Amino acid sequence: MRVDLAFGKTGLSVELPEGYRYRLLEARSAVPLADPAAAVEAALDAPVEAPPLEELARGKGSAGISVCDITRPAPNRQVLPPLLTRLQAAGVPPEAITIFIATGLHRGATPEEIRQIVSPEVAAAYRVLNHNARQLGEHHYLGQTASGTPVYIDERFLATDLHITLGFIEPHLMLGYSGGRKLIVPGLAAQETIKVLHSPKFMRDSRAVEGSIEGNPLHAEMLEIAAMARHDFVVDVALARDRRIAGVFAGHPLAAHRRGVAFVSRVMLELLPEPVDAVITTAAGYPLDLTYYQSIKGVTAAAHILKPGGKILLAAACEEGPGAPEFRRMLKEFASDKAFREAIEHAEVVIDQWQLEKLALVTRRAEVLWYVPGLPAEYYPTVWGTVFPSIEAACDALFATLPLGASVAVIPEGPYVLAKVGQ
């Protein structure tokens, strides 16, 4: 059986042996819209539970627009121009409009990446700024949430009169689904806020997983923070398999996002009658598999359909290596997931520990095999699994441990597939 895996910018083909019960789980999505430009226009003019954007913007002296960074394939080039046109028609001049790259704790976008994210034309005509979560002085303190999270949001964004976010909705490893409030927090929040949201308090809650917003405490916390930051208007899209626009959901931040989540969950959810013995998966290719840090999402998504003690093989290019400095340090420091879990149990939360914590929750009950050619060999001893020099070698090792007839799920696009066990 030959399968094509999403891997880096080029993809990866692999031949799988006969004699096993394969279940190919391809990313399910709606058909791409025939006229996405018209759909964006219509969504801005007839939004969900909100006045038309032009009407909402009338009388405002300035606007801040939060957009995804380079690690997310959001179609900003299609959404931004009609949005900007409406802001200007409402009387908000270009020099009073600022576009913020919602980096969270990711690195800032380079000038070339900014042109990729918003288009060369928009980059030349508007002020585009990187958020920097590590500079507390660039944030304004808004108080605490009901549960005690300190809220610091980029003061430049808060200083604008109208707060807009552009995102896209896909399953998220702990927030349920991306989009909406995520462009405010962690997108434009200080690390002092982000670290609390990614502490064991939320990370170990069984409801803080892919495909779950009902009862998800992290989702509720972030909605509260977004409201404190005065999240005025959202434009979220759903993407088809080829990353063309399949749906546009604009309007009230809560109502529009919920409508988008309902759409995405309806078209994406794949139910398996029983868990499988092994999963072969990816981090969905470029840009999601640029770093090992991001690639962990492919493992956590696969874990939902795996038998206890099962095996996961993940292929990710990791062209930019492990990830941020803090993550690199932790990745080298802990030889086992048990040692890591014990070390963070009562310690102060540090940047990026949450991604390793999510991985540790998987590796304590599953074996992970890695094909991550961009990850330097110095990290191999502490990835809580085995790293292989080729996808063929990884597959050989996987199938050598599986009896004939074992059930194997193959997920070519990794976390773009929302799969669960159920009826």
Buried (B, 14 or more C-beta within 10 A) or exposed (E): EEBEBBBBEEEBEBEBEEEBEBBEBBBBBBEBBEEBEEBBBEBBBEBBEBBBBBEBBBEBEBBBBBBBBBBBBBBBBBBBBBBBBBBBEBEBEEEBBBBBBBBBBBBBBEEEBBBBBBBEEBBEBBEBBBBBBEEEEBBBBBEEBEEEBBBBBBBBBBEBBBBBBBBBBBBBBBBBBBBBBBBBBBBBBBBBBBBBBBBBBBBEBEBBBBBBBEEBEBBBBBBBBBBBBBBBBBBBBBBBBEBBBBBBBBBBBBBBBBBBBEBBBEBBBBEBEEBBBBBBBBBBBBBBBBBBBBBBBBBBBBBBBBBEEBBBBBBBBBBBBBBBEBBBEBBBEBEEBEBBBEEBEEEEBBBBBBBBBBBBBBBEEBBBBBBBBBBEEEBBEBBBBBBBEEBEBBBEBBBEEBEEEBBBBBBBBBBBBBBBBEE
